[in-house]
Amino acid sequence: MINNPMKNEVIQGDCLEVMKDIPDKSIDMVLTSPPYDNLRDYKGYTFNFEGIAKELYRIVKDGGVVVWVVGDATIKGSETGTSFKQALYFKEVGFNLFDTIIYQKRGGLMTGSIKGYSQKFEYMFVFSKNSYPKTINLIKDLPVKYTEKRTKKHRKKDGTFDIQEWKIGGMTRRHNIWIYDIGLHKTTKDKIAFQHPAIFPGKLANDHIISWSKEGDTILDPMAGSGTTLKMAKLNNRNYIGIEISQEYIDIINKRLN
């Protein structure tokens, strides 16, 4: 096993440069939301998407997962398509597009062009390296439509019957549209997190972490922002590595981790 000297740390710096010091195939899972389409001001930070995608492929273990949460801006009546371009490039560098999940936002402000329908979702692309994810723990929180009791009789050698009973129903795996409440006290209860311009729900990070990793795995967020991924990794007994260029945001992350 390759040990990563950075685990359980938050490192300040440009993620592309910092990742060069992370050993090959030492990361089990990446969960991040990049600053796509300049929708927010991240202290003036811009990022080299193609370079980051190549570095992620190098440092993620075979069977490891990258969850990439991204959407599209609408500029002069045309959506950018950034999400699709990035997804296809991940495939070019060698990742398998294992799943595409919709992050539907319930609440919050309306976005998008006023001449079109209000935009209330982002894509969550789940990429695996070289194969299926090495860890798959599908969340089963969707009730089946009905539950019924069935009985089966089996005649034994002595002529009596062995009667077996079982139920069909209960809970089944959820669909690929994940709905989360957003806004104050909903996205997170950590008020300090809202000092960052773009945060995603703690429950969203939690659900991906328990789906694609196991206890003791190392989770990386190369654009850590307010630290939601890192906090949920810690709460779920995973190791974490955070990279963030802004010391102001690192201060927020450390307060949330503590």
Helices and strands as residue ranges (DSSP letters): E 9-12, H 15-19, E 27-32, G 36-38, H 49-59, E 60-70, E 74-75, E 78-79, H 82-93, E 95-106, E 121-129, E 142-143, E 148-155, E 161-168, E 171-172, E 177-181, G 191-195, H 202-212, E 218-221, H 228-235, E 239-244, H 247-257
